[in-house]
Amino acid sequence: MEITNPTNQEVLVRASCFLQERQPSFSKEDCDWYTRQLSLYLNQWSMTDLLIHLNQPAKIGMWEQMEPLLIRLSNFEPLQYITNQVEFYGREFIVSPDTLIPRPETEELVEKIITFF
């Protein structure tokens, strides 16, 4: 019998279940969202790329790359610190635990300031 690599969809399902088991306070929808975001990050894909590749075999070692990141998420580490990136006001920024993660309210404040001046 030939052993095949799991599809990207199968990795996402496994990852979501793993995260939900480790952190029951996360809803299924949150777990699904987090695992999609990690898959996009690890594969350097857009959402369109993910949908195109969903039923294709995942790259070898994808689960091994994702599992430690899921553990960090289950310990309430912000996704932005795990991926080292955040979008703010239409731009990508590099973040680390030494930086603050911009909040949506800050974007609103920037818009009001720009409109004011």
TORROZA-891073 format. One line per 3 residues: number of its first residue (from 1); their letters; for each residue x, y, z of N, C-alpha, C. Coordinates in steps of 0.02 Angstrom, whole numbers, plus 50000, padded with zeros to 5 digits. Layout:
TORROZA-891073
NUM> a> X/Y/Z/X/Y/Z/X/Y/Z  ...
This chain:
TORROZA-891073
1> mei> 50042/49941/50000/50000/50000/50000/50045/50062/50000  50029/50110/49958/50067/50171/49952/50046/50222/50005  50094/50251/50038/50080/50303/50088/50084/50370/50053
4> tnp> 50031/50411/50060/50031/50476/50029/50033/50531/50082  50059/50588/50062/50060/50646/50105/49988/50671/50114  49969/50694/50173/49900/50720/50182/49890/50782/50139
7> tnq> 49828/50795/50122/49812/50856/50084/49815/50916/50132  49815/50975/50103/49814/51036/50143/49751/51039/50186  49695/51016/50157/49632/51014/50195/49639/50968/50256
10> evl> 49668/50910/50246/49676/50863/50302/49721/50891/50356  49773/50927/50337/49817/50959/50386/49779/51012/50425  49738/51051/50390/49698/51103/50424/49649/51073/50473
13> vra> 49616/51019/50454/49568/50987/50499/49604/50960/50560  49660/50926/50549/49699/50898/50605/49723/50955/50651  49747/51009/50621/49772/51065/50661/49717/51097/50702
16> scf> 49659/51106/50671/49603/51137/50707/49581/51094/50766  49576/51028/50755/49557/50982/50809/49609/50983/50865  49673/50983/50846/49728/50985/50894/49723/51048/50937
19> lqe> 49712/51105/50905/49707/51168/50942/49647/51169/50987  49591/51143/50963/49530/51141/51004/49538/51096/51065  49574/51041/51057/49587/50996/51113/49633/51029/51165
22> rqp> 49683/51064/51141/49732/51095/51187/49703/51157/51221  49657/51192/51187/49629/51253/51215/49553/51254/51205  49516/51221/51249/49443/51216/51241/49407/51284/51244
25> sfs> 49440/51336/51269/49407/51401/51270/49403/51432/51200  49440/51406/51152/49435/51431/51083/49376/51397/51049  49337/51436/51014/49281/51407/50976/49308/51369/50915
28> ked> 49267/51327/50886/49286/51291/50826/49303/51341/50770  49263/51393/50765/49274/51444/50713/49342/51478/50723  49359/51493/50786/49424/51524/50801/49481/51477/50782
31> cdw> 49474/51414/50800/49525/51364/50784/49534/51358/50709  49479/51356/50672/49482/51352/50599/49518/51414/50571  49501/51473/50597/49531/51535/50573/49606/51536/50588
34> ytr> 49625/51518/50649/49696/51518/50668/49736/51470/50624  49708/51411/50612/49746/51362/50572/49752/51385/50500  49700/51417/50473/49706/51444/50405/49760/51498/50403
37> qls> 49760/51541/50453/49811/51595/50454/49881/51566/50458  49890/51514/50498/49956/51483/50503/49976/51449/50438  49928/51418/50404/49942/51387/50340/49962/51439/50288
40> lyl> 49926/51495/50287/49944/51549/50241/50015/51574/50255  50030/51581/50319/50097/51605/50340/50152/51556/50321  50143/51493/50339/50195/51442/50327/50206/51429/50252
43> nqw> 50153/51433/50213/50159/51421/50141/50174/51484/50101  50169/51542/50135/50175/51607/50101/50124/51613/50045  50061/51596/50062/50006/51596/50014/49957/51651/50030
46> smt> 49918/51670/49979/49859/51710/49989/49801/51662/50002  49743/51689/50020/49685/51645/50031/49666/51610/49966  49674/51644/49910/49661/51613/49845/49706/51553/49834
49> dll> 49771/51561/49850/49818/51505/49842/49797/51446/49885  49776/51460/49947/49755/51406/49991/49695/51369/49961  49647/51405/49936/49588/51373/49906/49607/51331/49845
52> ihl> 49653/51356/49806/49676/51319/49746/49711/51254/49766  49751/51257/49820/49792/51200/49841/49759/51156/49895  49698/51172/49913/49666/51139/49970/49665/51063/49965
55> nqp> 49650/51036/49907/49645/50964/49899/49708/50932/49871  49762/50971/49869/49826/50944/49846/49868/50923/49906  49915/50879/49896/49957/50858/49952/49993/50917/49984
58> aki> 49994/50918/50050/50030/50970/50086/50105/50958/50077  50143/51012/50084/50215/51003/50079/50239/50958/50136  50290/50920/50122/50316/50872/50171/50339/50911/50233
61> gmw> 50318/50886/50291/50337/50917/50354/50292/50974/50376  50237/50985/50341/50192/51041/50360/50167/51034/50431  50145/50973/50449/50119/50964/50517/50174/50977/50569
64> eqm> 50234/50954/50555/50290/50964/50602/50306/51038/50610  50296/51077/50558/50307/51149/50563/50249/51183/50601  50189/51158/50591/50130/51190/50619/50120/51174/50693
67> epl> 50136/51114/50714/50121/51093/50782/50151/51139/50836  50215/51157/50833/50241/51202/50886/50208/51270/50885  50186/51293/50827/50151/51358/50824/50082/51353/50855
70> lir> 50049/51296/50845/49984/51284/50876/49990/51281/50952  50043/51252/50976/50055/51249/51048/50063/51320/51076  50100/51361/51040/50108/51431/51062/50041/51467/51063
73> lsn> 50000/51455/51011/49933/51486/51010/49891/51462/51068  49895/51397/51083/49854/51369/51137/49875/51397/51205  49935/51424/51208/49959/51457/51269/49945/51532/51268
76> fep> 49900/51553/51224/49876/51621/51217/49929/51671/51192  49979/51646/51157/50026/51692/51125/49992/51721/51063  49995/51787/51055/49961/51817/50997/49988/51792/50930
79> lqy> 49943/51781/50884/49961/51758/50817/50013/51804/50785  50006/51869/50797/50052/51917/50767/50124/51907/50791  50133/51886/50854/50201/51873/50878/50228/51807/50849
82> itn> 50184/51760/50837/50205/51696/50808/50227/51705/50736  50189/51745/50698/50205/51756/50628/50253/51815/50617  50264/51853/50670/50307/51913/50667/50282/51965/50618
85> qve> 50217/51966/50605/50190/52016/50559/50120/52036/50578  50103/52098/50560/50036/52123/50572/50021/52175/50518  49959/52176/50496/49939/52228/50449/49910/52286/50488
88> fyg> 49932/52346/50471/49907/52406/50503/49901/52461/50450  49842/52487/50444/49827/52541/50398/49849/52524/50327  49837/52461/50307/49850/52439/50240/49923/52421/50226
91> ref> 49964/52419/50277/50034/52402/50269/50053/52345/50316  50103/52305/50295/50128/52251/50336/50185/52277/50380  50184/52260/50443/50236/52279/50490/50264/52216/50524
94> ivs> 50328/52218/50539/50360/52164/50577/50351/52180/50651  50330/52130/50689/50321/52139/50761/50356/52083/50798  50369/52095/50861/50399/52046/50905/50369/52057/50974
97> pdt> 50383/52014/51021/50358/52026/51089/50383/52092/51119  50434/52122/51089/50459/52186/51112/50419/52246/51086  50372/52233/51041/50332/52286/51012/50258/52276/51029
100> lip> 50222/52330/51027/50150/52325/51038/50115/52308/50972  50063/52269/50977/50023/52251/50918/49972/52307/50908  49972/52339/50849/49922/52392/50838/49851/52365/50842
103> rpe> 49808/52404/50872/49738/52384/50879/49696/52419/50826  49638/52390/50809/49594/52421/50759/49575/52493/50778  49567/52506/50843/49549/52573/50865/49603/52624/50847
106> tee> 49665/52601/50845/49720/52645/50827/49715/52665/50753  49693/52619/50710/49682/52636/50640/49628/52689/50634  49576/52682/50673/49522/52732/50672/49549/52800/50694
109> lve> 49591/52801/50745/49620/52863/50769/49664/52895/50715  49703/52855/50680/49746/52880/50626/49702/52911/50571  49647/52878/50553/49602/52905/50502/49573/52972/50524
112> kii> 49553/52978/50586/49525/53041/50611/49577/53097/50610  49638/53080/50629/49692/53130/50629/49706/53153/50557  49709/53106/50510/49722/53123/50441/49666/53167/50414
115> tff> 49604/53150/50430/49547/53189/50408/49548/53259/50438  49569/53263/50500/49571/53328/50536/49622/53375/50504  49678/53348/50484/49730/53390/50454/49723/53389/50379
